Amino acid sequence: MNPSREKLLDVAFDTIYHNGYSATSVDKILKEANMNKGSMYHFFKSKKELALAVITERVNEYIVNKYGMLLQCEVNICDELMKLIKNRSSFDFTCGCKLNNLMQELSPIDKDFKEALEIVYLKFENIIEQVLNKAVAKNEIEHPDTKALSMFVVASIEGCLGTAKKSQDGNCFQMCISQLELLLNSLKK
């Protein structure tokens, strides 16, 4: 891992998150990273290539690190899932969800972005599906289609985060996500 490349990815991730892809110039990223264009073009041919690396490396890593820990749960699996989902103590409700923002902005305008984001999104759904499968296998919940349920869980998370972003209010998120918690509790045996 090259420290300059890693720094560039981190700065691009943060800058794009706070400003959006379209409003973020290469110059802005380089200024924030305190790097020159030669450094950027040594690692990436274009702003698009940099953004794709942000998606495949940073956004993917963010989802795996945040939700992958649930795969270690052995008891009270849905309770642990809800604890993790509801814990938004350091979440920026003004800027919203990193994955959802990129999905909303970039999926409709570029096939490469759509495909890269879909891979991350499907990984997110797959992690949740594995968690739900474990909850079913351990007789904690009953549900005939954990794949569909995992899609609903992820859609609920993203929708509730979008609702909170609209209001810029974490209480909106908690109120909205409590409905998902009610559903999951209704599936308990």
MODELLER restraints for C-alpha pairs under 7 A, 6 or more apart:
rsr = mdl.restraints
at = mdl.atoms
rsr.add(forms.Gaussian(group=physical.xy_distance, feature=features.Distance(at['CA:5:A'], at['CA:43:A']), mean=6.59, stdev=0.5))
rsr.add(forms.Gaussian(group=physical.xy_distance, feature=features.Distance(at['CA:7:A'], at['CA:33:A']), mean=6.88, stdev=0.5))
rsr.add(forms.Gaussian(group=physical.xy_distance, feature=features.Distance(at['CA:8:A'], at['CA:33:A']), mean=6.20, stdev=0.5))
rsr.add(forms.Gaussian(group=physical.xy_distance, feature=features.Distance(at['CA:9:A'], at['CA:54:A']), mean=5.87, stdev=0.5))
rsr.add(forms.Gaussian(group=physical.xy_distance, feature=features.Distance(at['CA:11:A'], at['CA:29:A']), mean=6.44, stdev=0.5))
rsr.add(forms.Gaussian(group=physical.xy_distance, feature=features.Distance(at['CA:11:A'], at['CA:32:A']), mean=6.68, stdev=0.5))
rsr.add(forms.Gaussian(group=physical.xy_distance, feature=features.Distance(at['CA:11:A'], at['CA:33:A']), mean=5.95, stdev=0.5))
rsr.add(forms.Gaussian(group=physical.xy_distance, feature=features.Distance(at['CA:12:A'], at['CA:29:A']), mean=5.69, stdev=0.5))
rsr.add(forms.Gaussian(group=physical.xy_distance, feature=features.Distance(at['CA:13:A'], at['CA:54:A']), mean=5.87, stdev=0.5))
rsr.add(forms.Gaussian(group=physical.xy_distance, feature=features.Distance(at['CA:15:A'], at['CA:24:A']), mean=6.93, stdev=0.5))
rsr.add(forms.Gaussian(group=physical.xy_distance, feature=features.Distance(at['CA:15:A'], at['CA:29:A']), mean=6.65, stdev=0.5))
rsr.add(forms.Gaussian(group=physical.xy_distance, feature=features.Distance(at['CA:16:A'], at['CA:24:A']), mean=6.03, stdev=0.5))
rsr.add(forms.Gaussian(group=physical.xy_distance, feature=features.Distance(at['CA:17:A'], at['CA:98:A']), mean=6.05, stdev=0.5))
rsr.add(forms.Gaussian(group=physical.xy_distance, feature=features.Distance(at['CA:18:A'], at['CA:95:A']), mean=6.21, stdev=0.5))
rsr.add(forms.Gaussian(group=physical.xy_distance, feature=features.Distance(at['CA:26:A'], at['CA:47:A']), mean=6.20, stdev=0.5))
rsr.add(forms.Gaussian(group=physical.xy_distance, feature=features.Distance(at['CA:30:A'], at['CA:36:A']), mean=6.11, stdev=0.5))
rsr.add(forms.Gaussian(group=physical.xy_distance, feature=features.Distance(at['CA:30:A'], at['CA:37:A']), mean=7.00, stdev=0.5))
rsr.add(forms.Gaussian(group=physical.xy_distance, feature=features.Distance(at['CA:44:A'], at['CA:50:A']), mean=5.70, stdev=0.5))
rsr.add(forms.Gaussian(group=physical.xy_distance, feature=features.Distance(at['CA:52:A'], at['CA:113:A']), mean=6.63, stdev=0.5))
rsr.add(forms.Gaussian(group=physical.xy_distance, feature=features.Distance(at['CA:52:A'], at['CA:116:A']), mean=6.98, stdev=0.5))
rsr.add(forms.Gaussian(group=physical.xy_distance, feature=features.Distance(at['CA:55:A'], at['CA:116:A']), mean=6.69, stdev=0.5))
rsr.add(forms.Gaussian(group=physical.xy_distance, feature=features.Distance(at['CA:55:A'], at['CA:117:A']), mean=6.62, stdev=0.5))
rsr.add(forms.Gaussian(group=physical.xy_distance, feature=features.Distance(at['CA:56:A'], at['CA:116:A']), mean=6.44, stdev=0.5))
rsr.add(forms.Gaussian(group=physical.xy_distance, feature=features.Distance(at['CA:59:A'], at['CA:99:A']), mean=6.61, stdev=0.5))
rsr.add(forms.Gaussian(group=physical.xy_distance, feature=features.Distance(at['CA:60:A'], at['CA:120:A']), mean=5.42, stdev=0.5))
rsr.add(forms.Gaussian(group=physical.xy_distance, feature=features.Distance(at['CA:63:A'], at['CA:124:A']), mean=6.37, stdev=0.5))
rsr.add(forms.Gaussian(group=physical.xy_distance, feature=features.Distance(at['CA:67:A'], at['CA:127:A']), mean=6.97, stdev=0.5))
rsr.add(forms.Gaussian(group=physical.xy_distance, feature=features.Distance(at['CA:68:A'], at['CA:127:A']), mean=6.39, stdev=0.5))
rsr.add(forms.Gaussian(group=physical.xy_distance, feature=features.Distance(at['CA:70:A'], at['CA:81:A']), mean=6.68, stdev=0.5))
rsr.add(forms.Gaussian(group=physical.xy_distance, feature=features.Distance(at['CA:70:A'], at['CA:131:A']), mean=6.56, stdev=0.5))
rsr.add(forms.Gaussian(group=physical.xy_distance, feature=features.Distance(at['CA:71:A'], at['CA:131:A']), mean=5.82, stdev=0.5))
rsr.add(forms.Gaussian(group=physical.xy_distance, feature=features.Distance(at['CA:77:A'], at['CA:135:A']), mean=5.80, stdev=0.5))
rsr.add(forms.Gaussian(group=physical.xy_distance, feature=features.Distance(at['CA:78:A'], at['CA:135:A']), mean=6.95, stdev=0.5))
rsr.add(forms.Gaussian(group=physical.xy_distance, feature=features.Distance(at['CA:78:A'], at['CA:184:A']), mean=6.96, stdev=0.5))
rsr.add(forms.Gaussian(group=physical.xy_distance, feature=features.Distance(at['CA:82:A'], at['CA:181:A']), mean=6.57, stdev=0.5))
rsr.add(forms.Gaussian(group=physical.xy_distance, feature=features.Distance(at['CA:86:A'], at['CA:174:A']), mean=6.73, stdev=0.5))
rsr.add(forms.Gaussian(group=physical.xy_distance, feature=features.Distance(at['CA:93:A'], at['CA:164:A']), mean=6.17, stdev=0.5))
rsr.add(forms.Gaussian(group=physical.xy_distance, feature=features.Distance(at['CA:93:A'], at['CA:165:A']), mean=4.98, stdev=0.5))
rsr.add(forms.Gaussian(group=physical.xy_distance, feature=features.Distance(at['CA:93:A'], at['CA:168:A']), mean=5.04, stdev=0.5))
rsr.add(forms.Gaussian(group=physical.xy_distance, feature=features.Distance(at['CA:93:A'], at['CA:169:A']), mean=6.17, stdev=0.5))
rsr.add(forms.Gaussian(group=physical.xy_distance, feature=features.Distance(at['CA:93:A'], at['CA:170:A']), mean=6.34, stdev=0.5))
rsr.add(forms.Gaussian(group=physical.xy_distance, feature=features.Distance(at['CA:94:A'], at['CA:165:A']), mean=5.49, stdev=0.5))
rsr.add(forms.Gaussian(group=physical.xy_distance, feature=features.Distance(at['CA:94:A'], at['CA:168:A']), mean=4.96, stdev=0.5))
rsr.add(forms.Gaussian(group=physical.xy_distance, feature=features.Distance(at['CA:95:A'], at['CA:165:A']), mean=6.64, stdev=0.5))
rsr.add(forms.Gaussian(group=physical.xy_distance, feature=features.Distance(at['CA:96:A'], at['CA:161:A']), mean=6.34, stdev=0.5))
rsr.add(forms.Gaussian(group=physical.xy_distance, feature=features.Distance(at['CA:96:A'], at['CA:162:A']), mean=6.54, stdev=0.5))
rsr.add(forms.Gaussian(group=physical.xy_distance, feature=features.Distance(at['CA:96:A'], at['CA:165:A']), mean=5.20, stdev=0.5))
rsr.add(forms.Gaussian(group=physical.xy_distance, feature=features.Distance(at['CA:97:A'], at['CA:161:A']), mean=6.45, stdev=0.5))
rsr.add(forms.Gaussian(group=physical.xy_distance, feature=features.Distance(at['CA:100:A'], at['CA:158:A']), mean=6.50, stdev=0.5))
rsr.add(forms.Gaussian(group=physical.xy_distance, feature=features.Distance(at['CA:103:A'], at['CA:117:A']), mean=6.36, stdev=0.5))
rsr.add(forms.Gaussian(group=physical.xy_distance, feature=features.Distance(at['CA:106:A'], at['CA:113:A']), mean=5.96, stdev=0.5))
rsr.add(forms.Gaussian(group=physical.xy_distance, feature=features.Distance(at['CA:106:A'], at['CA:114:A']), mean=6.67, stdev=0.5))
rsr.add(forms.Gaussian(group=physical.xy_distance, feature=features.Distance(at['CA:107:A'], at['CA:113:A']), mean=5.74, stdev=0.5))
rsr.add(forms.Gaussian(group=physical.xy_distance, feature=features.Distance(at['CA:107:A'], at['CA:114:A']), mean=4.10, stdev=0.5))
rsr.add(forms.Gaussian(group=physical.xy_distance, feature=features.Distance(at['CA:125:A'], at['CA:150:A']), mean=5.56, stdev=0.5))
rsr.add(forms.Gaussian(group=physical.xy_distance, feature=features.Distance(at['CA:125:A'], at['CA:151:A']), mean=5.79, stdev=0.5))
rsr.add(forms.Gaussian(group=physical.xy_distance, feature=features.Distance(at['CA:125:A'], at['CA:154:A']), mean=6.26, stdev=0.5))
rsr.add(forms.Gaussian(group=physical.xy_distance, feature=features.Distance(at['CA:128:A'], at['CA:150:A']), mean=5.42, stdev=0.5))
rsr.add(forms.Gaussian(group=physical.xy_distance, feature=features.Distance(at['CA:129:A'], at['CA:146:A']), mean=5.73, stdev=0.5))
rsr.add(forms.Gaussian(group=physical.xy_distance, feature=features.Distance(at['CA:129:A'], at['CA:147:A']), mean=5.62, stdev=0.5))
rsr.add(forms.Gaussian(group=physical.xy_distance, feature=features.Distance(at['CA:129:A'], at['CA:150:A']), mean=4.96, stdev=0.5))
rsr.add(forms.Gaussian(group=physical.xy_distance, feature=features.Distance(at['CA:132:A'], at['CA:146:A']), mean=6.14, stdev=0.5))
rsr.add(forms.Gaussian(group=physical.xy_distance, feature=features.Distance(at['CA:133:A'], at['CA:146:A']), mean=6.37, stdev=0.5))
rsr.add(forms.Gaussian(group=physical.xy_distance, feature=features.Distance(at['CA:135:A'], at['CA:141:A']), mean=5.81, stdev=0.5))
rsr.add(forms.Gaussian(group=physical.xy_distance, feature=features.Distance(at['CA:136:A'], at['CA:142:A']), mean=5.70, stdev=0.5))
rsr.add(forms.Gaussian(group=physical.xy_distance, feature=features.Distance(at['CA:139:A'], at['CA:189:A']), mean=6.86, stdev=0.5))
rsr.add(forms.Gaussian(group=physical.xy_distance, feature=features.Distance(at['CA:140:A'], at['CA:188:A']), mean=5.63, stdev=0.5))
rsr.add(forms.Gaussian(group=physical.xy_distance, feature=features.Distance(at['CA:140:A'], at['CA:189:A']), mean=5.74, stdev=0.5))
rsr.add(forms.Gaussian(group=physical.xy_distance, feature=features.Distance(at['CA:141:A'], at['CA:187:A']), mean=5.07, stdev=0.5))
rsr.add(forms.Gaussian(group=physical.xy_distance, feature=features.Distance(at['CA:141:A'], at['CA:188:A']), mean=4.16, stdev=0.5))
rsr.add(forms.Gaussian(group=physical.xy_distance, feature=features.Distance(at['CA:141:A'], at['CA:189:A']), mean=5.35, stdev=0.5))
rsr.add(forms.Gaussian(group=physical.xy_distance, feature=features.Distance(at['CA:142:A'], at['CA:187:A']), mean=5.54, stdev=0.5))
rsr.add(forms.Gaussian(group=physical.xy_distance, feature=features.Distance(at['CA:142:A'], at['CA:188:A']), mean=6.46, stdev=0.5))
rsr.add(forms.Gaussian(group=physical.xy_distance, feature=features.Distance(at['CA:142:A'], at['CA:189:A']), mean=6.63, stdev=0.5))
rsr.add(forms.Gaussian(group=physical.xy_distance, feature=features.Distance(at['CA:143:A'], at['CA:187:A']), mean=6.85, stdev=0.5))
rsr.add(forms.Gaussian(group=physical.xy_distance, feature=features.Distance(at['CA:156:A'], at['CA:180:A']), mean=6.91, stdev=0.5))
rsr.add(forms.Gaussian(group=physical.xy_distance, feature=features.Distance(at['CA:157:A'], at['CA:177:A']), mean=6.94, stdev=0.5))
rsr.add(forms.Gaussian(group=physical.xy_distance, feature=features.Distance(at['CA:160:A'], at['CA:173:A']), mean=5.30, stdev=0.5))
rsr.add(forms.Gaussian(group=physical.xy_distance, feature=features.Distance(at['CA:160:A'], at['CA:176:A']), mean=5.59, stdev=0.5))
rsr.add(forms.Gaussian(group=physical.xy_distance, feature=features.Distance(at['CA:160:A'], at['CA:177:A']), mean=6.08, stdev=0.5))
rsr.add(forms.Gaussian(group=physical.xy_distance, feature=features.Distance(at['CA:161:A'], at['CA:173:A']), mean=5.92, stdev=0.5))
rsr.add(forms.Gaussian(group=physical.xy_distance, feature=features.Distance(at['CA:163:A'], at['CA:172:A']), mean=6.84, stdev=0.5))
rsr.add(forms.Gaussian(group=physical.xy_distance, feature=features.Distance(at['CA:163:A'], at['CA:173:A']), mean=6.76, stdev=0.5))
rsr.add(forms.Gaussian(group=physical.xy_distance, feature=features.Distance(at['CA:164:A'], at['CA:170:A']), mean=5.89, stdev=0.5))
rsr.add(forms.Gaussian(group=physical.xy_distance, feature=features.Distance(at['CA:164:A'], at['CA:172:A']), mean=5.10, stdev=0.5))
rsr.add(forms.Gaussian(group=physical.xy_distance, feature=features.Distance(at['CA:164:A'], at['CA:173:A']), mean=4.96, stdev=0.5))
